[in-house]
Amino acid sequence: MTYYLEEEDFENLFSEMKPIVMKLMKQIRIRTWKIEDYLQEGMIILHLLL
């Protein structure tokens, strides 16, 4: 069975996950990454989990 998630629903889910990404950003620092890079990686991981 395949489920489809609307873009707005994905953004709402990611907004709930954003504080976790920000916390991990402080714990796991990659010098060359900017905030956008951490958020993008968080979106990729959420997509893979779903």
C-alpha positions as CSV (number, residue, x, y, z in Angstrom):
1,M,0.0,0.0,0.0
2,T,1.4,3.4,-1.0
3,Y,0.6,6.6,0.9
4,Y,1.2,10.1,-0.5
5,L,2.0,13.0,1.7
6,E,1.1,16.6,0.7
7,E,3.9,19.1,0.7
8,E,2.1,21.2,3.4
9,D,1.8,18.1,5.6
10,F,5.5,17.3,5.2
11,E,6.4,20.9,6.1
12,N,4.2,20.7,9.2
13,L,5.9,17.5,10.2
14,F,9.4,19.0,9.6
15,S,8.5,22.1,11.6
16,E,7.9,19.8,14.6
17,M,11.2,18.1,14.0
18,K,13.2,21.3,13.5
19,P,14.0,21.8,17.3
20,I,15.6,18.4,17.3
21,V,17.7,19.3,14.3
22,M,18.8,22.6,15.9
23,K,19.8,20.8,19.1
24,L,21.8,18.2,17.2
25,M,23.4,21.0,15.2
26,K,25.0,22.3,18.4
27,Q,26.1,18.9,19.5
28,I,27.5,17.7,16.1
29,R,29.3,20.6,14.5
30,I,30.5,20.4,11.0
31,R,32.6,23.4,10.2
32,T,31.7,23.8,6.6
33,W,28.0,23.4,7.1
34,K,25.6,26.3,7.5
35,I,22.2,26.1,9.2
36,E,20.5,25.5,5.9
37,D,22.7,22.4,5.4
38,Y,21.6,20.9,8.7
39,L,17.9,21.6,7.9
40,Q,18.2,20.1,4.4
41,E,19.8,17.0,5.9
42,G,17.0,16.8,8.4
43,M,14.4,17.0,5.6
44,I,16.2,14.2,3.7
45,I,16.2,12.0,6.8
46,L,12.5,12.7,7.5
47,H,11.7,11.9,3.9
48,L,13.6,8.6,4.2
49,L,11.8,7.7,7.5
50,L,8.4,8.3,6.0
